[in-house]
Amino acid sequence: MCSFRHFGIKIDIDADPMWCFRLIVSQEMCLHAILLLASASNDLASQKPLSKTSYRHLQRTLPLLNQRLSDPNAYTDDMVLYVIGILASMTIFFKDYESAQVHAAGISKIMRLRKKFGVEPKQKSMILLSVDRLNFCGSLATDLWTPVYNELNWIQPAVPAHIIHLHASYNMLPLDDYLDSELANVFRNLQYLSILFNEHFCRKTALDGTVLHEYLEYIQSSLVNLLPSPRDSLQNCVYQGMMAFLATTFRLPGSYTHPSCHSAAAKLRRCYVEARASMERLPTIVEIWLIYTCLLSTENMDEVFDEIIIGTRWEFSDLRRSSWEETLLLLKRVMWIDAFHDKVGRKTFERLTTRTQAS
């Protein structure tokens, strides 16, 4: 069992903790791919373009990958998928979408060959989660994204009875009366995932990585598969709200925003403006949640303040004078992940309060 922490949440992964180390010391391609990932992640966290160091690791990785791909049986090698996945993710985050699509097409081809010849990956859960995460991130980043191997139909995870009980006891708001059945179901499962995160974060207990994978795989793949569905502006706004909410889990520790948050916030902002006239069909707290989701994932709130706030039910309600604790209770009735959202949520509340007092 291997454990790691992300935003204070301990997650147990059913994997050999020495597995990655053995790959690094035994495979040169893996070594340079990991170095590339580490360097590019540092560039991303520093909000800088891809550095010379990252390019150097990229130049060392590509020839080794191409050499491996010349083998007719390369599709059976898990490491080939990992490395192409790293390249695809990196190009998405640095907005090289043309290269990202090339890498995505390569992953799709490998996945189809594996299905055709019945090849099971040794690290199946990790690989499939990575494919779903890549699809989700690509769909956030650009409207031109073609999903990678979107033939995976995930089964809805079995929800523990105590999570369902907590959903009811917290008086969390279902949206079955406002959304189509598929969208409402994904919304409810994202609420369940939020509760799951919060329970382990609050109790400081480890979250089972297998359970987390099941939820993320189902929710991410469902959201990507629902992307082309025609909906009215209100349902599309809630859909983009879920995309932006989940995108905030891509943030790097110590960073307020992330490129995925920026693109998701921009899409949500456009959808919110389009749905403004019909927003009263939703409960007020859902509109408040959409506003906060948009603002906490926006890099510069001042640039979008007038567009998002002016004329909303929030502007003319007592919520303008509510405390952060009162506001947080409302947000949690929709969905909220304490570890990921409390810090940026409070910062957004303070900026929002200061701005409204000045206006």
C-alpha positions in Angstrom: 0.0 0.0 0.0 1.3 3.4 -1.0 0.1 6.7 0.6 0.4 10.3 -0.5 -1.2 13.6 0.7 -2.9 16.1 -1.5 -4.2 19.3 0.1 -4.0 17.6 3.5 -6.0 14.5 2.4 -4.2 11.2 2.9 -5.0 8.8 0.0 -4.0 5.2 0.1 -3.2 3.7 -3.3 -3.1 -0.1 -3.7 0.4 -0.1 -5.4 3.9 -1.1 -4.6 5.7 2.1 -3.3 8.9 0.9 -5.0 7.3 0.4 -8.4 8.1 3.8 -9.8 11.6 3.8 -8.4 12.4 0.5 -10.1 11.1 1.8 -13.4 13.2 5.0 -13.1 16.4 3.1 -12.4 15.7 0.4 -15.0 14.3 2.3 -18.0 16.0 5.4 -19.4 12.8 6.5 -21.1 10.9 6.5 -17.8 13.7 8.4 -16.1 13.6 11.3 -18.6 9.8 11.3 -18.7 9.6 11.7 -15.0 12.2 14.4 -15.0 10.2 16.1 -17.8 7.1 15.9 -15.7 8.8 17.3 -12.7 10.4 20.2 -14.6 7.2 21.0 -16.5 5.2 20.9 -13.3 7.6 23.4 -11.7 7.3 25.7 -14.8 3.5 25.4 -14.5 3.5 26.2 -10.8 5.8 29.2 -11.4 3.4 30.4 -14.1 6.3 30.4 -16.6 6.6 29.1 -20.2 8.2 25.7 -20.7 11.8 26.1 -19.5 15.1 25.1 -21.2 15.5 22.4 -18.7 12.0 21.0 -19.6 12.8 21.2 -23.3 16.1 19.3 -22.7 14.2 16.5 -21.0 11.7 16.5 -23.8 14.4 16.2 -26.4 15.8 13.2 -24.5 12.4 11.6 -24.0 11.0 11.7 -27.6 13.7 9.7 -29.3 13.5 7.0 -26.7 9.7 6.9 -27.1 9.9 6.7 -30.9 12.4 3.9 -30.6 10.0 2.0 -28.3 7.1 2.7 -30.7 9.0 1.0 -33.5 8.4 -2.3 -31.8 5.2 -3.9 -33.1 4.3 -5.0 -29.5 4.8 -1.5 -28.1 1.1 -1.2 -27.4 1.4 -3.9 -24.7 3.9 -1.8 -22.7 2.2 0.3 -19.9 5.2 2.7 -19.8 4.5 3.7 -23.4 1.0 4.8 -22.3 2.4 6.6 -19.3 4.9 8.6 -21.3 2.5 9.6 -24.0 0.0 10.6 -21.3 2.7 12.8 -19.7 3.3 14.4 -23.1 -0.4 14.9 -23.8 -1.0 16.5 -20.3 2.0 18.7 -20.7 0.9 20.0 -24.1 -2.6 20.7 -22.8 -1.4 22.7 -19.8 0.9 24.7 -22.0 -1.8 25.3 -24.6 -0.2 23.3 -27.5 -3.5 21.7 -28.4 -2.4 20.5 -31.9 0.4 18.4 -30.3 -2.0 17.3 -27.6 -4.4 15.9 -30.2 -1.6 14.0 -31.8 -0.6 12.4 -28.5 -4.3 11.7 -27.7 -4.7 9.9 -31.1 -1.7 7.8 -30.2 -3.3 6.8 -26.8 -6.6 6.0 -28.5 -4.8 3.7 -31.0 -3.0 1.9 -28.2 -6.2 1.5 -26.2 -8.1 0.0 -29.2 -5.2 -2.4 -30.0 -5.3 -3.5 -26.4 -9.0 -4.1 -26.5 -8.7 -6.0 -29.8 -6.0 -8.3 -28.5 -7.3 -8.5 -24.9 -4.2 -6.9 -23.3 -4.9 -5.9 -19.7 -2.6 -3.2 -18.3 -0.6 -4.2 -15.2 -1.7 -0.9 -13.5 -5.2 -0.9 -15.0 -6.9 1.5 -12.5 -4.1 4.1 -12.7 -4.0 4.0 -16.5 -7.7 4.3 -17.0 -8.0 7.1 -14.4 -5.2 8.9 -16.3 -7.1 8.5 -19.6 -10.3 9.9 -18.0 -8.4 12.7 -16.3 -6.7 13.6 -19.7 -10.1 13.6 -21.4 -11.6 15.8 -18.7 -8.7 18.2 -18.8 -8.7 18.4 -22.6 -12.4 19.1 -22.6 -11.9 21.9 -20.1 -9.0 23.5 -22.0 -10.4 23.6 -25.5 -13.7 23.2 -27.4 -11.7 21.5 -30.2 -10.8 18.5 -27.9 -11.6 15.1 -29.3 -12.0 12.6 -26.4 -9.3 9.9 -26.0 -10.9 6.5 -26.5 -14.3 7.4 -25.2 -15.6 3.8 -25.4 -15.3 3.2 -21.7 -18.6 2.9 -19.9 -18.0 3.2 -16.2 -20.5 1.7 -13.8 -21.8 4.1 -11.2 -20.0 3.4 -7.9 -21.8 1.8 -5.0 -22.5 4.6 -2.6 -21.9 3.7 1.1 -25.1 3.9 3.2 -23.5 6.4 5.6 -22.7 8.8 2.7 -26.4 8.7 1.6 -27.4 9.3 5.2 -25.0 12.3 5.4 -26.4 13.7 2.2 -29.8 13.7 3.7 -28.8 14.9 7.1 -26.8 17.8 5.7 -30.0 18.8 3.8 -28.0 18.9 0.5 -30.0 20.1 -2.4 -30.9 17.6 -5.2 -31.5 19.0 -8.7 -33.7 16.3 -10.1 -36.5 18.7 -10.6 -34.3 21.1 -12.6 -32.0 18.9 -14.7 -32.4 16.0 -17.0 -32.0 12.6 -15.3 -28.4 12.0 -16.5 -27.1 15.4 -15.5 -28.9 15.2 -12.1 -27.4 11.8 -11.4 -23.8 13.1 -12.1 -24.6 16.1 -9.9 -25.7 13.9 -7.0 -22.6 11.7 -7.4 -20.4 14.7 -7.3 -22.1 15.7 -4.1 -21.4 12.2 -2.7 -17.7 12.6 -3.7 -17.6 16.0 -1.9 -19.0 14.4 1.3 -16.4 11.5 1.0 -13.5 14.0 0.7 -14.8 16.1 3.6 -15.3 13.1 6.0 -11.8 11.9 5.6 -10.3 15.4 5.7 -12.2 16.2 8.9 -11.4 12.9 10.6 -7.9 12.8 9.3 -8.3 9.3 8.1 -7.0 7.8 4.8 -9.2 7.7 1.8 -9.2 4.4 -0.1 -7.6 5.2 -3.5 -9.6 2.5 -5.2 -12.9 4.1 -4.1 -11.7 7.5 -5.1 -10.7 6.2 -8.6 -14.2 4.7 -9.0 -15.9 8.0 -8.2 -13.5 10.1 -10.3 -13.6 7.7 -13.3 -17.4 7.7 -13.3 -17.9 11.4 -12.8 -15.2 12.6 -15.2 -16.1 10.2 -18.0 -19.8 11.0 -17.5 -19.2 14.7 -17.8 -17.1 14.3 -20.9 -19.7 12.0 -22.5 -22.5 14.4 -21.7 -20.6 17.3 -23.3 -22.2 17.1 -26.8 -25.7 16.8 -25.5 -28.0 19.7 -26.4 -29.5 21.5 -23.4 -31.1 24.7 -22.5 -28.9 27.5 -21.2 -29.8 26.9 -17.5 -28.8 23.2 -17.6 -25.7 24.0 -19.6 -24.7 26.5 -16.9 -25.1 23.9 -14.1 -23.1 21.5 -16.3 -20.3 24.0 -16.7 -20.5 24.7 -13.0 -19.7 21.0 -12.2 -16.8 21.1 -14.7 -15.4 24.2 -13.1 -15.9 22.8 -9.6 -14.1 19.6 -10.4 -11.4 21.6 -12.2 -10.3 23.2 -9.0 -9.0 19.9 -7.8 -6.3 20.3 -10.5 -4.8 23.2 -8.5 -1.2 22.8 -7.3 -0.6 23.3 -3.6 0.3 26.9 -2.9 -1.3 28.1 -6.1 -4.6 30.1 -6.1 -5.5 29.1 -9.7 -4.5 26.6 -12.4 -4.8 26.8 -16.2 -7.7 24.3 -16.1 -9.5 26.6 -13.7 -9.0 29.6 -16.0 -10.6 27.9 -19.0 -13.4 26.3 -17.0 -14.1 29.7 -15.3 -14.3 31.4 -18.7 -16.8 28.8 -20.0 -18.9 29.0 -16.9 -18.9 32.8 -17.0 -20.2 32.8 -20.6 -22.9 30.2 -19.8 -23.9 32.1 -16.6 -24.4 35.3 -18.6 -26.5 33.4 -21.2 -28.6 31.8 -18.5 -29.1 35.0 -16.5 -32.7 35.5 -17.6 -33.8 32.0 -16.6 -31.7 31.7 -13.4 -34.8 32.3 -11.2 -36.0 28.8 -12.1 -33.1 27.5 -9.8 -33.1 27.7 -6.0 -31.2 30.9 -4.9 -28.4 28.9 -3.2 -27.6 27.1 -6.5 -27.1 30.5 -8.2 -24.9 31.6 -5.3 -22.9 28.4 -5.7 -22.5 29.0 -9.4 -21.3 32.6 -8.7 -18.8 31.4 -6.2 -17.6 28.5 -8.4 -17.0 31.0 -11.2 -15.2 33.6 -9.0 -13.0 31.2 -7.0 -11.7 29.7 -10.3 -11.1 33.2 -11.9 -7.6 34.6 -11.7 -8.7 38.3 -11.6 -12.1 38.7 -10.0 -12.2 42.5 -10.5 -12.2 41.9 -14.3 -15.5 39.9 -14.2 -17.2 41.4 -11.1 -19.7 43.5 -12.9 -20.5 40.8 -15.4 -21.1 38.2 -12.8 -22.6 40.1 -9.8 -24.6 43.1 -11.0 -28.3 42.3 -11.3 -28.2 38.9 -9.6 -30.3 37.7 -6.7 -27.2 37.8 -4.6 -26.8 41.5 -5.1 -30.3 42.3 -3.8 -30.4 39.7 -1.0 -29.3 39.7 2.7 -26.5 37.5 1.6 -24.4 40.6 0.9 -24.3 41.1 4.6 -23.8 37.5 5.6 -20.7 36.2 7.3 -18.3 33.7 5.7 -19.6 31.0 8.0 -23.2 31.7 7.0 -22.2 31.7 3.3 -20.3 28.5 3.7 -23.3 26.7 5.1 -25.3 27.6 2.0 -22.5 26.5 -0.4 -22.2 23.2 1.4 -25.9 22.5 0.8 -25.0 22.4 -2.9 -21.4 20.9 -2.8 -18.1 21.9 -1.3 -14.8 20.2 -0.7 -13.2 21.7 2.4 -9.6 20.8 1.6 -9.7 22.2 -1.9 -12.2 25.1 -1.5 -12.1 26.6 2.0 -9.0 28.7 1.5 -9.8 30.0 -1.9 -13.5 30.3 -1.0 -12.7 32.5 2.0 -10.3 34.6 -0.1 -13.1 35.0 -2.7 -15.6 36.0 0.0 -13.2 38.7 1.4 -12.5 40.1 -2.1 -16.2 40.0 -2.8 -17.1 41.8 0.4 -14.5 44.4 -0.1 -15.5 45.1 -3.6 -19.3 45.3 -2.8 -18.6 47.7 0.0 -16.6 49.9 -2.3 -19.3 49.9 -5.1 
